[in-house]
Amino acid sequence: WIGLEVRAHRPLADDRAEVEFLARCRIGGRAQRLHETSRFVMEGGHW
């Protein structure tokens, strides 16, 4: 991995959130990007 950029984050509830991010890596010498929106749940005080 060569980079991670959080593009947006939105609370959905006290214990739930949505995060849009762009991750960059290098595979076989070529740069690759992964653009994703993920949902997270807080459990036991941890995301």
C-alpha positions in Angstrom: 0.0 0.0 0.0 1.3 3.4 -0.9 -1.5 5.6 0.2 -5.0 6.0 1.7 -7.2 9.0 1.3 -10.5 9.3 3.2 -12.7 11.3 0.9 -15.9 11.5 3.0 -17.4 10.1 6.2 -21.0 10.2 7.3 -22.5 9.2 10.6 -25.5 6.9 10.1 -26.3 6.4 13.8 -24.5 6.7 17.2 -22.8 3.3 16.4 -22.7 3.3 12.6 -20.9 5.2 10.0 -20.1 5.2 6.3 -16.6 6.0 4.9 -15.6 6.7 1.3 -11.9 6.2 0.6 -9.3 5.8 -2.1 -6.5 3.3 -1.5 -3.4 3.1 -3.7 -1.0 0.2 -4.0 1.6 -1.2 -6.4 1.1 -4.6 -8.0 3.8 -6.0 -10.3 5.3 -2.5 -10.5 2.1 -0.9 -11.7 0.1 1.6 -9.6 -3.5 0.5 -8.8 -6.4 2.3 -7.1 -9.3 1.0 -5.1 -12.2 3.5 -4.6 -14.8 2.1 -2.1 -17.5 3.2 0.3 -17.8 1.0 3.4 -20.0 0.9 6.4 -18.6 0.4 9.9 -20.2 -0.6 13.2 -18.9 0.3 16.6 -18.7 -2.7 18.9 -17.4 -2.5 22.5 -16.3 1.1 21.9 -14.1 0.2 18.9 -14.8 0.7 15.2 
